[in-house]
Amino acid sequence: MVKATYTASETARALGISLDTLRRWDRQGRIQVERDAANRRVVPGREIERLRGTEKHALSARNRFRGVVHEVKVEGLLAQVAAEELGLRPGMSASAVVKSTSVMVER
């Protein structure tokens, strides 16, 4: 269930980002942030859902990039399995999750 508003810490945890990143996004206007009576950042639940997309992510990663698939090149077993299991086709949306030296793709 989506809460009406989330604290800055809860928001950062839900999006898999740091508090510094949340503050930077606020300054850049990349996230809609409101202020409570004590002037603390609170984020509407609908804004978190907008940034996360429609599905909930089981993976946590600081770097998640949403985009559109332009081409699918299959070279090696891992790319083949990922492309087939996800049904990747040009024109569909997907997310790349970059964590350390690994890159994961999700639809």
Secondary structure, DSSP 4 states (H G I P E B T S, - for coil): ---SEEEHHHHHHHHT--HHHHHHHHHHTSS--EE-TTS-EEEEHHHHHHHH-SSPPSS--SEEEEEE-------SHHHHHHHHHHT--TT-EEEEEEETTEEEEE-
